[in-house]
Amino acid sequence: MKKSIAVNLHQRVQVDDELEIKAYYAGHVLGAAMFHIRVGSQSIVYTGDYNMTPDRHLGAAWIDKCRPDLLITESTYATTIRDSKRCRERDFLKKVLDCVEKGGKVIHTHPHHTRTHTHTHTRTHTFAWYIKIYYQ
């Protein structure tokens, strides 16, 4: 793997005289990152999913103030208006508790089967955390 290196968040990597890359926290799932890439006097910010609203286990995305010439980002839900996270959490927990109180069982899966294992793993931990807090 001579052509790849691990990059820490906020680490600046000077590839050559013109090319510089810096990684930032994306706030989406554990390990998610976005990158500010400079080539000479021009720059690009590249990211997949990112989240600007902190939740119970992840902070908000953060990047130095910049004015990139180009922004490349994922936009699946760009035009979707959703209820607040708190409302979604409350509704989800109510459905789970109603099921359990009636003697049912709950199997939690993530609908985005194309997402990474880390994404599903993080959401499953969040689900378990909701249940733990409720019963405390």
C-alpha positions, 0 to 999 in steps of 0.5 A: 500500500505504498500509494495510500496513507492513513490521515487523522482528522485535522491533519494536513498532508502536503502531497507535493508543491501544489497539492494539499489535503486536510481531513475534517470530521463529518458528523455522520457516522463513526469515522466519517470524514470530509476533505478540503483539497487545495491545488495551487490557488483553487480548492475543493471540499469533498464529502459524502454524508455529513451532519450539522446537528449533533445527536446523542452519540455524534457531534456536528460536522466541523471544518475551518472557514473556507470558500472552496471553488467547488463543493462535492457532497452526497444529497439523497435527502437534500429536499426532504423536510423531516420531523425533528430528531427528538420527535423521530426518537420519541415516535420510534421508542413508542412503537418499540415499547408498544410492541414489547408491552403486547408481548412482541419482539423487535428486530431492528434493521437499517433500511439502507442495505447499501450502507457500510457496516459502521453506519448500521452498527452506529445506529444499532448502538443508538437504538440500544441506548434509547431502550437503556435510558427508557428503562433507567 
